[in-house]
């Protein structure tokens, strides 16, 4: 399967996930609005997600996938199977201990993430209750990440990319059916969402099993103490653990940044955590469709190229990924900056979601949009280091960027409030991506192919034409006043976005850019 076809498969399935995610968020916005209780749910859901990034797609995947690809390339199938079983056993035991501690320590975790909730005790108590119910979600998602790493290394991308849809479906059912039922029972309706999250975790893990069984790669998890000790003695498992140590630090840095931002938002007043969260959910569209898809596809391929000593192929894949980032992320970034109110209004402006909520989420989305190119580029550049089993360099860069980001918060938050938090993250991402790029260039492992200057000019010119059109579209229609005309507003949004895309790609064609070069890889 070509890189483009693989990335397209992941992107299309990720698109399905993000669409169902938007339906979920739309239902939640209309049902619950933006309040102290929605802030409580978002914080409670963020806590297991924070740990998920340690045990799942964050540090664990960064260490496991390159080691797995290297083992498959150099050690053979039998050793690779032992690695999978050993890692699965150690991971399962680590998750068990983590879940027990997390459920018991939920009040401490909520306070660490959102101490501002102490000013509204009901929000704090609700966040603790939902954290305890949702914390085991990390166990399901971490095992999903293990399964996804195996499937992606064997170039089976479809099942891992499709599974997030199941979480969204479960949460949609929770908002649509569970919340009214809870209300009729005299239970706080927002608690239904915690049940939806747990159901989604179970379903996501369940669909991985048949795919692994068909390939003969289902991990065998040892339940006994002797099996655990034997697994920990495996050289491959020790290699993964050694790689995870700096990776944990790196992921911890990004999660510390998220924790600080959530803390600050919790002190800015009710609604601020939710506004940031809705803007972040929308940012997941371009970052997942572009960055995550590219990262998922490139990581095992880059690791295989490095293990096989194919430096030319390694560099060519990085160059292809970065050009695709520029081609798609630059226009997306400008669209988020100038067309944010129409997007927010069309997607969320229903039920309990007020005009003022649209404005506040749009401000945060503009802040995030400013750094979209950096956020996506990191997903391509960091695997360039992970593929060489060098996790320390990205970690050092992440630590430095964390400090700089918090210094920017000091300057921006008093001025822009919650939007300042989003803008600081964006500027930090741009700095992080630039730093990673310079590192790869200095090593000589990435050698840009000729034609970058002309390519950048073509993209900038086409983006400028598209931006002018979107600025007109944002100001020519009363997007908030169309609240009662939901279908008309949605059709208008779809038409304008389709026209903007046509303008962009037509301008690229007129400037002489051949899009076929991206498909050939």
N, C-alpha and C positions, 0 to 999 in steps of 0.2 A: 504494500500500500504506500503511495507517495505521501510525502509530508503534507502537501496541500489537501489531498483527499482525506487523510487522517485528521488534520486540523479542521477541515470542513465538517466532518462527521461529528467531532466533539463539539464544534460551535453550534451546529444545528440542534443537537440534543441539549446542549446548554441553553440555547434559545428557548426550547420547550420548557426547561426548568425555570428560566427567568420569567417567562410568560405566566406560568402557573404561580410563580412567586408574586408577580404583580397582582394577579387575581386575589391571592391570599392577603396581600397588603391592602388592596382596595376594600375587601370585606372587613378587615380589621379596622381600617380608618373610618369606614361608614358605621360600623357597629360600636366601636369604642372611642373614636375621636383621638384627641391628644390630651392626656390627663396624668395625674399622679399614678393611677393604676396601670396605664399603658407604659409609663416610665418603669414601673416595678416589673412588668413582664419583660420589657426589653433588657433590663439589667439582669434579671434572673436567667433569661435565655442567653445572654452574653457570657455568663459565667461558665457554663459547660462548653460553649463555643470557644472560649479562651483556652480551656484545657484541651479541647479537641485539636487546637492548632499545635499543641505540644505533642500529643500522642497520635495525631492523625496526619492531615495533609501538610502540617508544618515541619517540625524537626524530624519526626519519624520518617516521612516520605523523602525528605531531603537526604537522609542517611540510608534508608532502606533501598530505594530505587537504584541509585548508582551502584551500591554493593551487590544487589541482585543482578543487575545487567552485567557487571564485571564477572560475577561468579558464573553466569550462564555462558559468557563469552570465553572464559579461560579455564573453568574448573569442571565443566561437564554437568549433565542433568542430575546425576545422583547427588553430588555435592550441593547443587542448587536446591534440590528437594530437602536435604537436611537443613540447609539454611532457612528455608521457608518454615519448616516445622519448629525449629529452634526459636526463631524470632517470634512466631505466633505464640508459643508457650510462654516465653518471658513477657511478652506484651500482655497476654491475658492475666497473668498474675499481677503485673504492675497496675492494670486497670482495676482489678478487684480491690486492691489496697487503696487506690486513689478514690474510688467511688465511696467506700466506707468512710474515709476521712472527709470527703467533700460533703456528704449528707450530714455528718455530725457537725461539721464546721461551717454550715451555711450562713449563720448570722455574721460570723467573722468575714466571710467572703463578700457578702453584700455590703458590709461596712467598708471594707477595703475598696470596693468598686464605686460605691455611691453613699458616702457618709452623709451627704446632704439630705438623704431620706430621713435622718433622725429628726428633722424639723417637721416631717409629716409621718407620724408613727404608723398610720394605716398602710402607707406605701412601703415602709420598711418591712412590716410584718408580712405583707403580701409577697414582697420580693423573696423573703426567706422561705416562705411556704412553697412558692413555685420553684425556687432553686433546689429544694430538697426533692421535689418530684421530678425535676428535669435533669438533675446531675448525672444519673446513670446513662443518659443519652450519649455521653462521651464514650462509654464502653462500646456501644453499637457502632458509632461513627469511626472509632479507631480501628475496629475490626473491618469495617468497610474500607478504610484507607489501606489496610494490609491487603485486602482482596484486590482493590483497584491497582495497587502497585504491581501485583503479580500479573493481572490481566493486561495492564498497559505495557509491561515489559515484553509480554508475548504478542503485542500489537493487537489486542482485543480491546478497543477503546469504547465501544458502544454501551455496554452494560454499565461501567462506572460513570459514564457521562450522563446516562439516563436516570440513574437512581435518585438524584435530588428531587425529581418530579414527585416522587412518592411522599417525601416530607411535606411538600407544598399541598398535595392532595389531602393528606391527613390533617393539616392545619386549616385548610379550607372547610373540610367537614366539621372541624371543631368550632370554627367561627359561625358557620351556617346553621348547623344542627345542634352542636354541643352547647354553645352559649345560650340560646333560648331555653334549652332544657334545663341548664343549670339555674337560669333565672327563675324558671317556674318552680324549681325545687328550693328556692331561697338561698342558693349558693352564688357567690360572686361570679358573674359570667366569664370574666377574664381567666379564671382558673381552668376553663375548658381548653384553653390554648396550651396549657402545660401537658394535658393528656394527648393533644394532637401531636405535640413534639415527640413524646415517647413512642406513640404509635408509628410515626414516621421513621424513627430510628430502627424499630423492629423490622419494618417493611424493607428498608434499604439494605439491611444485612441479609434478609431472607432471599432477595433476588440475586445476590452474588453467588450463593451456594450452588445452584444448578450449573452456572457457567464454569465455576471452578471444577465441579465434578466431571463435566464433559471433557475438560482438558487434563484430568487426572492430577490437578494441582491443589485440591482442597487441603488446607493445612491440618495437621494432626496436633491438637493441643494436649500436652501432657498435664494431667491433673495431680500427679503425685510429686512429693518433694524431691525424690531421686531423679525424676524426669526433668524437673526444673533445674536441678544442679547440672545434669548432663547437658541440657540446652545451653546453660550459661557458659559451659566449658567449650562449646563449639567455636572454632576460630572465626567463622563467618559472623556469628552472633556478636562476638567480642568486637569485630571490626565495625559492625553497625552501631554498637554501643559507643565505641570510641568516636565515631563520626557524629553520633547524636549529642555528645557532650557540648561541642561548640555550637551545634545547630540549636540545641535547647536554649543556649545563651542568646543566640540571634533571634529566635522566635520570642523569647522572653522580653527582649528589648522592644519588639514591636507591640507586644501585649502590654508592657508597662506603659508605652505611649498611649495605647487605647484606654487603659485604666485611668491614667491621668486625665485624659480628655473627658471620660465619663464622669470622673469626680468633679471636674470643673463644671461640666454641664449640669450636674445634679444640684449645684449651688446657684445656678443662674435662674432657677425657678421652674415650676411645673411646665411640662411640654418640651423643654429644651432637649432632653435625652431623646424623646420621640421624634422631634424635628430632624435631629442629626441622624437618627436611625433610618427614617424614611429616605433621606437624601443618600445615605450610604447604600440602602437597598437598590436605589436606581443606579448608583455607580457600579453595582455588581453586574449590570447588564454589559457595558462595554469592557469592564475589566475581566469578566468571566469569558465573554464571547471571544475576546482577543487574547488577553494575557494568559488566563488559566488554560485555555485550549492550546495555545502555543507551548506553554510550559509543560503540560501533560504529554504532548506529542514529542517535544524536543528532548526532554530529560533523558529517557532511556536511549534515544538515538545518539545524542551527544556522548553519553556514557559509553555506549558501544563503540563509537568512533575513537574515543580516547583510549579505551582498553585495547582496541585493535591497531593503534598507532596511525590512524588515518587522519592526519592533521588537516589536510586539504578539505576533506568532507566535513570535519568539525567546524572549520572556519566558514565554509559555504553555507552550512545550516544556520549558523548564527547570523550571517549577513542576510539570508533570506528572511529570518524571523524579524530582524530589526527593520528591514524595508517594509514588511507587512505591518509592523507596528506604526511606522510613520504614515503609511498609506491610509490606514483606517482610524488611528487614534487621534491624529491632528484634526481632521474635520469633526470627529465626535466631540473633542474637547471644546472647540468653538461653538458647536451646537448647544452644549450644556451651558455655556456662558451666556449666550444671547437668546436662547429659546427655552429657558428653564420654566418660566411661569406657564406657558401653554402645556408643557409636559406634565407638571405637577397638577395643574387644574384638571386636565383631562383624566388623569389616572386616579386622583385621590379626592377631588372636590365634591364629595357626596355625603349625605347623612350628617354625622356629628362633626365632620371636618370643615372648619370655618375658613372664610376668606383670609383671615390673618394667618392661619396655619399654612395656607398655600404660599403666602409671601415669605414666611420664615423658612419653610423647607426649600424654597427656591434660592434663598440666600445661601443656605448651606450647600446646595447642589452646585451653585456657581463656584463656591470655594473649592469643592472637590474637583470640579471640572477643570480648573486651572492647572491641575497637576496630573491629568489623565494620562498623558504621554509617559510621564515618569512611572506612574503606578503600573502601567501595562509593560513598559520596557524592562522593569525589574524582573518580571516573570520570564523574560527571555534571557536577560544578562546573568542573573544569579545562577540558573542551571549551567551556564558556561563554566562557573567555578565548581559547582557541585559535581559535574560530570568528571572533573579531575580529582574528586574527593577532597577538594579544598573548600572547607566550610568556614575556616577561620577568617579569611579575608572579607567575605560579605558580612560576617559578624562584627568585625572591627569597624567597618564602614557604618553598619546599622547603629552601633553604640554612639559613634560620633554624630550621626544624623539625629538620634534621639535627643542628645543634649541641645543641638542647634534648634530642633523643632520646639522644645520647651522654652527656649529663649524667645523664639518667635511668638509663642503663646502669650508670653508676658507682654509683648508689644501689641499683639493683635486683638486679644480677647477683650480688654477694656474698651476698645474701639468698635469691634465688629461682633462681640459676644459669641454666640455659638458658631456663626459663620467664620469667625477668626480661628476656631479650632479646626474647621475643615480646611481652611486655606493654609494653615501651618502644616498639616499633613501633606497637602499637595506640594508645597514648596520643598518640604523634606524629601518627598518621593523623587522630585526632579533632581535634587542634589544627589540622592542615593544612586539613581540610575546613571547620572553623569560620572560619578565616582567609579562605579562598576565598569562602565565602558572604558574609561581611561586605564583602569587596571588590566583589562583584557588586551588593550592596544599595546601597553607597555611590555606585557609579557611576550607579545608577538604571536599569541595563540589565535587571535582574531585579526585577520587582515582584510579590511574592507575591499570589495571589488570596485573597479572603476565605475564612474558615472553617478556618484552620490550627489555631487553639486547640482547637476542638472535635474536629478530626481527630486531634490528638495525644492528647487525653484518651481517645478511643475506642481508639486503638492501644495505649496504655499499659494500660488496663483489660483488654482482651482478652489482651494478652501476659502480664499477671499471672496470669490464670486458667490459661493454657497452661503457664506456668512451674511453678505448684504441681503440676499433673498430672505434668510431666516429672520433677520432684524426687521424687515418689512412685515413678515408674517406675524411676528410677535406683537407688533404695535397696531396692525391694521384691523384686528378683531378684538372684541371685548370678551376675553376668555373666561373671566370670572362670572360675567353676566350670563353666560351660556350654561350655567349650572343645570337649569331645568331641561335643557336640550342636549342630553347626554350623547345620543347617537349622532346628532349634527356636529357636536364638538369633536367627537372621536373621528368622524369622517373627515372633518376639516384638518385635524392634526395629521391623520394618515396621508391625506392628499399633499399637504405642505411638505411633510418629511420625504415622501416619494419624489416630489418635484425637486427638493433640495439634493437628494441623492443623484437624480438624473443630471442636474446641473453640474455636480461635482465630477461625476465620471465622464460626462460629455466634455467638460473642460480639460480633463486629463487626456482624453483621446485627441482633442484638438491640439494639445501641447506636445503630442507625439509619444506619450507614455504607452507602452504595450503591456497590458495587464496579463497577457499570456505567459510572460516570464515568471509570474508568481505561481502559475498552475503547473509549470513544467517540473517543479521540484518534487 
